[in-house]
Amino acid sequence: MSMLLFACGPTASRPSADAVTFDTAERLADFDFGASRDGGPGKWSVIDNDAGRGLAQTGPEPNENRLAFAFYRPFSGRDVYVSTRFLTNSGKNEQTAGLVVRFRSPDDYYAVCADALENNVTLYRVASGRRETIGGMDVNVSGEARHTLGIAANEDRLTVFFDGKELFVAIDRRFPGPPGKVGLWTHTDSMTLFEALEVSALH
């Protein structure tokens, strides 16, 4: 069963982290790319715009129902902390920034999403291709401001952070999951600029 605990609490200590900034296109070599549903992995690029420089999913065919993934190749783990600094620039139907942990396939993973149109942060479990919401909270996700989003997956406890504060904790015993990939994700309809990624193993 799954149980939601909307409360603050301590998380496991984090050792030294991999801190990735997208200063040059050479950073693309540290990532593998994929997508949900039909089609190829899409195109990710390190871009410059008026907002700054970062990694973005740039096409070629926007689709509000299709997810694009960027997996951090040097790291795989079960009990992990992952965070990103991002800016949602635009999107007709979706303006989202997300993280994935314990990703085994497009049908099995955990994902957390910050949505600038809905002004919320939501935690999902995807198991056997079925997506379920296991946590969430309304927050101000301004498309005109930089934000940070983080998740700590520690055994059956998933703690979600936004702008440096703990939002909520979900206890999920149905799908604790084995080690898997970690990384970034967004809807292909979104233009989201990911400026940094931090990854570390817990314990």
Beta strands, then each sheet from edge to edge (+ up, - down):
strand 1: 2-5
strand 2: 18-21
strand 3: 31-35
strand 4: 43-49
strand 5: 52-59
strand 6: 67-77
strand 7: 80-91
strand 8: 96-105
strand 9: 108-115
strand 10: 120-127
strand 11: 130-138
strand 12: 147-154
strand 13: 157-162
strand 14: 165-172
strand 15: 180-187
strand 16: 190-201
sheet 1: 1+ 14- 13+ 12- 7+ 16- 2+
sheet 2: 3+ 6- 15+ 8- 9+ 10- 11+
sheet 3: 4+ 5-
end
